[in-house]
């Protein structure tokens, strides 16, 4: 009979995941820039004073950060419990695999080191791949409106939203934002 290996305590993981799911179902996510736009509009209409608006935003952002931290703690707990359970469960398998690998390496005719990858077969570094994927328009920060606008129609809705967020966080040029909003349509 094979030895029984410890497994992940499914009840703890399930309980923590349900708590996280419940918290997420009762939460609301809104971009800070969009919230700022709404409050600024209320101030410009005279419905809210600037001091009240600033106080309101600070209160919302503080409670939002606290709530986010609580959700992250639950997620970290689930992750730690799962990793601990998985590590305990696969430790015997890894030990056996290590022994088998040592046996194979010591076998006559086997090379002592694995062959190195050819220089052109080296995988692309993850940081480079992530940076390229995360940037819908390479070199965006140094571009002018005239250089940006012709590229916008070829972007996906997700890429347009990324460009919009980047523009709002940076120069906030009205002509670029207007074209993005037009391309996104009522979905924006």
Residue pairs with C-beta under 8 A, 6 or more apart in sequence:
3 92
5 88
5 89
5 90
5 91
5 92
5 93
6 85
6 88
6 89
7 85
7 89
8 81
8 82
8 85
8 86
8 89
9 81
9 85
12 81
13 78
13 81
13 82
13 85
16 74
16 77
16 78
16 81
17 78
19 74
20 71
20 74
20 75
20 78
23 67
23 70
23 71
23 74
24 71
27 67
27 71
31 165
32 61
33 165
33 168
33 169
35 57
35 60
36 57
39 48
39 53
39 56
39 57
40 53
42 48
42 53
43 49
43 50
43 53
48 56
104 110
105 112
132 138
134 162
136 155
136 159
136 160
136 162
136 163
137 143
137 148
137 151
137 155
137 163
140 148
140 163
140 166
141 170
145 173
145 175
145 176
148 163
148 176
149 175
149 176
149 179
152 160
152 163
152 176
152 179
152 180
152 183
153 183
155 163
155 183
157 184
157 187
160 180
160 183
160 184
161 184
161 188
163 176
163 180
164 177
164 180
164 181
164 184
164 188
167 173
167 176
167 177
167 180
168 177
180 188
181 188
